[in-house]
Amino acid sequence: MTQDEMKQKVAEAALAYVKPGTIVGVGTGSTANMFIDALASMKGDIIGAVASSEATAARLAGHGITVLDLNEALTQVASLSVYIDGADEFDAGKNLTKGGGGALTREKIVAAASDAFICIVDESKRVDCLGAFPLPIEVIPMARELVAGIARKLGGNPVLRDGFITDNGNLIIDVHGLKITDARALEDELNSVPGVVTNGIFSHQGADVVLMGTPAGVETIR
Ligand SMILES: O=C[C@H](O)[C@H](O)[C@H](O)COP(=O)(O)O
């Protein structure tokens, strides 16, 4: 089975977590895109979806799925029923790294507004220790060198994502070479630096369930 076929299987399996009559949070990336395409079959059953990026909003709208702004949604419901998104890496504690597509901040906001985070990945995303995938940090432009210096002190090699501007108008620094042994502590430490909008460690907003595609089928990790 190819990687895309494994992604397709988990995207379809995630539909089981979509409850009729609710608002669904939707992530960003190639796996999330497959979920959006599958969600089109349920568009008449849900109130609508909150998107974690402009790209996701456009894809949802392209399928005729109602797209709600998060603030608008939270005037209708206390929380979103579920957030469904991919990841760049996940560990045994269901901590994630995300942001390969640069959507980490909105993803973390929508995840925080949801009752449960269902993470959809193929088996290549499972790691013993987070950090092999460069860790993205969204930074306000003025703080670029401040944050890069702190990343170096933490043992990482910060690289500015060339020519990339986030949906929020900020920069992304990808930090290579980190060995993330305490995901929660590093998430908090980086987020305490002035000018950091957020970083791609999802420990506070880690997954509740990981649906992992393997050649043998979809494995559910709770
Ligand atoms: O900003 C992008 C997101 O965090 C994605 O969820 C992550 O990069 C995984 O994307 P993909 O499903 O394309 O591997």
Ligand as a Chemical Component Dictionary entry (heavy atoms), coordinates in Angstrom:
data_LIG
# 
_chem_comp.id                   LIG 
_chem_comp.type                 NON-POLYMER 
_chem_comp.pdbx_formal_charge   0 
_chem_comp.three_letter_code    LIG 
# 
loop_
_chem_comp_atom.comp_id 
_chem_comp_atom.atom_id 
_chem_comp_atom.alt_atom_id 
_chem_comp_atom.type_symbol 
_chem_comp_atom.charge 
_chem_comp_atom.model_Cartn_x 
_chem_comp_atom.model_Cartn_y 
_chem_comp_atom.model_Cartn_z 
_chem_comp_atom.pdbx_ordinal 
LIG O1 O1 O 0 0.782  23.116 8.935  1  
LIG C1 C1 C 0 0.520  21.981 8.567  2  
LIG C2 C2 C 0 -0.006 20.930 9.418  3  
LIG O2 O2 O 0 0.455  20.937 10.727 4  
LIG C3 C3 C 0 -0.113 19.535 8.852  5  
LIG O3 O3 O 0 -1.083 18.880 9.618  6  
LIG C4 C4 C 0 1.149  18.698 8.911  7  
LIG O4 O4 O 0 2.189  19.384 8.279  8  
LIG C5 C5 C 0 0.940  17.311 8.266  9  
LIG O5 O5 O 0 0.658  17.461 6.915  10 
LIG P1 P1 P 0 0.498  16.225 5.939  11 
LIG O6 O6 O 0 -0.786 15.573 6.268  12 
LIG O7 O7 O 0 0.527  16.847 4.572  13 
LIG O8 O8 O 0 1.684  15.335 6.166  14 
# 
loop_
_chem_comp_bond.comp_id 
_chem_comp_bond.atom_id_1 
_chem_comp_bond.atom_id_2 
_chem_comp_bond.value_order 
_chem_comp_bond.pdbx_ordinal 
LIG O1 C1 DOUB 1  
LIG C1 C2 SING 2  
LIG C2 O2 SING 3  
LIG C2 C3 SING 4  
LIG C3 O3 SING 5  
LIG C3 C4 SING 6  
LIG C4 O4 SING 7  
LIG C4 C5 SING 8  
LIG C5 O5 SING 9  
LIG O5 P1 SING 10 
LIG P1 O6 DOUB 11 
LIG P1 O7 SING 12 
LIG P1 O8 SING 13 
# 
